[in-house]
């Protein structure tokens, strides 16, 4: 049975989609069969980061009942993507019935995959909350800055308070050193423990690396175009940690 | 001509005492709400079916034959509850208290061992009397408290034969209530009393105030989150 892992952040622009794509590529390179779902249903970006030109998206599934298997895009032998639409406000505000239909549909295509990654939208909107509630594991990405930390904390607090989620894994992106990543995690953990009685797990840190921005501009995963760069090595370690929990 | 109004009429203590006297004439129980410094900030009235059934005087519910917990344990329990209520005030998260009346035939250590697997990491289980256990559930909303109570009751029923009749009272407060530990315990006790008058395995629960701001990130939380930047201002080394 596939392990469903949600990748969220609270704040936008912390590298969530880029990391989701690269982690998916790293997992696939180990032989795991990976499906990456673009969970940012109204402002999708996964297809852009991968340089895809998709004609059909999850919008077709929700609005026309199209079989999601026909929407899947194969990136490599072990790596498939389920793209979403961009610029469609209705998709960002699905009704309860549409949400239930989408979840059931996604369950239907999960067979045959080892790991399903969901790259959610930023914020604490409905879709972010129900994707996180559905997932088996929740990875929260933050960067070492006050806004990203506050928003990640707020997201965790909402998921704990209203949805009783208690198992979070933190990924610290864009750090200047390994020590900075670990320090941020340590401090964040202390606050979670002190105020909301949560003990998060550390899934790893990704250092600042010029290859990341270059790869985004070229619309290709840095894990593929620059496999030896520091960011790729970090993503590889994170993929290994994910395999351990899946 | 102006009418002079006594300052005493504006004294919260006086107002609350007067209201409590009035409440005694009705099937109501009054609970004091206080701020962080234990100053009175409000009164909470709850309908009391026990008082209603006895004409508004004394409770007709037979009190459980219980032995009060030793003073040192009571102090420890109150201290734990105070800590958790203070934490709730800082985090804006709810806090729940379960009082569970255990069967006469069972011993407290046995029950604790049965309950243990049903508890979560930060739950605190303490004997309240020799026949009542208290479980403090930090950062838990009413739904989580109810779920945990049902799980514990199911575990006890499964472990003890014949299946015993267990009653539970749950109180959940949000920070807006600013309850004293004593008032919080009293509310949970009242719920347990109500459960005793209900059907077998009854659970009675009460939630005080609304959880609108339960998720808001507080000033204290932000301050602690950002403390790392003050500590690391001078540390700009990058990995090679």
Boltz contact constraints between the chains, C-beta under 6 A:
constraints:
  - contact:
      token1: [A, 146]
      token2: [B, 226]
      max_distance: 6.0
  - contact:
      token1: [A, 149]
      token2: [B, 225]
      max_distance: 6.0
  - contact:
      token1: [A, 150]
      token2: [B, 217]
      max_distance: 6.0
  - contact:
      token1: [A, 153]
      token2: [B, 217]
      max_distance: 6.0
  - contact:
      token1: [A, 154]
      token2: [B, 217]
      max_distance: 6.0
  - contact:
      token1: [A, 157]
      token2: [B, 215]
      max_distance: 6.0
  - contact:
      token1: [A, 158]
      token2: [B, 215]
      max_distance: 6.0
  - contact:
      token1: [A, 161]
      token2: [B, 214]
      max_distance: 6.0
  - contact:
      token1: [A, 161]
      token2: [B, 215]
      max_distance: 6.0
  - contact:
      token1: [A, 164]
      token2: [B, 144]
      max_distance: 6.0
  - contact:
      token1: [A, 176]
      token2: [B, 238]
      max_distance: 6.0
  - contact:
      token1: [A, 177]
      token2: [B, 238]
      max_distance: 6.0
  - contact:
      token1: [A, 177]
      token2: [B, 239]
      max_distance: 6.0
  - contact:
      token1: [A, 178]
      token2: [B, 239]
      max_distance: 6.0
  - contact:
      token1: [A, 187]
      token2: [B, 228]
      max_distance: 6.0
  - contact:
      token1: [A, 191]
      token2: [B, 224]
      max_distance: 6.0
  - contact:
      token1: [A, 191]
      token2: [B, 225]
      max_distance: 6.0
  - contact:
      token1: [A, 195]
      token2: [B, 91]
      max_distance: 6.0
  - contact:
      token1: [A, 195]
      token2: [B, 221]
      max_distance: 6.0
  - contact:
      token1: [A, 196]
      token2: [B, 91]
      max_distance: 6.0
  - contact:
      token1: [A, 196]
      token2: [B, 93]
      max_distance: 6.0
  - contact:
      token1: [A, 196]
      token2: [B, 139]
      max_distance: 6.0
  - contact:
      token1: [A, 197]
      token2: [B, 122]
      max_distance: 6.0
  - contact:
      token1: [A, 197]
      token2: [B, 138]
      max_distance: 6.0
  - contact:
      token1: [A, 197]
      token2: [B, 139]
      max_distance: 6.0
